[in-house]
Amino acid sequence: THPQRPTGCTMIIMEEGAATGVDFGGSSHGGQQTILLEPVTSIQSTWGISISGGGVFGMAASWGLIRHLAEHKVGYYGGTVPLITGAVVYDFGIDGDMTIRTDEEGGYQASQSASKGSPLEEGNVGAGAGATVGTMLRSQGIHGMKGGVGTASLRIGDVLVGALAIANTAGDIVDWRNGNIIAGARRADGKGFVGIAQSVLKNPPKLVRSSANDLDDPVFQSSVVGVVATNAPFNKTELCKIAINAGAGAARTVNPYHTQGDGNTIFAISTSKVKSDLSLSVIGTLAAEALSLAILRSAMMATSLQSWPSYRDYTTKLKRRA
């Protein structure tokens, strides 16, 4: 987590390599080497995932992960080629100083922490340090809230399915179990939520074009980056399907989802540590559930920053008033 601005990176390391798939259904994906995870490529395993704030500048953090893996001889061809993949989130909404961002050294420090098995923090940390939610209507003067990093896991017997999510969304965060918004676009009177989907139906914002080639898209620079992982055995092609399943879980928790400006990217990992007779569809269902819960926690564990209140300081107060 950067000490000077709300930004940072989160590194995932698979020392023994792991089959990895991806689904990047968003329209503004920012990342690198995700082509390696396409079913048609010959690469079957990767050794790390870099997730960073800072938009395109955040890709520099991935070199810290590569450096760390190379030092420990972790990677392809006996550790000589540390193949990784990664995604970035645009987190300049809170503090627009684009000169302060995560770099290679930050990625290296995060990788060292990951390799030591340090407990994974949630909230305003790592790649979620500058994350925000509910920003789709900012052009209308309707403000959002603080997002962050969240995790969740589910177990059936010896089979585990875990999820990590960074929510930096244009849409509201919705508890799909009861339909309630828990974080998102706030009413001006501070007494609840606007409800972006309902607001757009009643008063759709107009697209502003200053020239034929210049598009001002108010939902640009938003994304959910998620990782789901299981110890059940699956190959890369199957994991791409599990990533798609997990994305469906994100879609029921973020409303609206997959907007034109969203860079939504979901990774799926299999360590193949246990034998299992659970089908791909069962694991996909669990992955969707786990990612949904992780996204909820990404908002619930965040803390307020500047003019971006958190679930703890805004939604819980609404509940107490009710």
ABEGO torsion letter per residue (X at the ends): XBAABBBEBBBBBBAAEBBBBBBBABAABBBBGAAAABAABABABBABBBBBBGEAAAAAAAAAAAAAAAAAGBEBGGGABBBBBBBBBBAAAABABAABBBBAAAAAAAAAAAAAGBBBBBEBBEAAAABBBGAAAAAAGBBBBBBBBBBBBBBBEABBBBBBBBBBBABBBBBAAAGBBABEBBBAAGAEBAGAAAAAAABBBBBBBABAABBBBAABGBBBBBBBBBABBBBAAAAAAAAAAAAAAAAAABOBBGBAABABBBBBBBAGABBBABBAAAAAAAAAAAAAAAAAAAAAABBBBEABBBAAAAAAAAAAAX
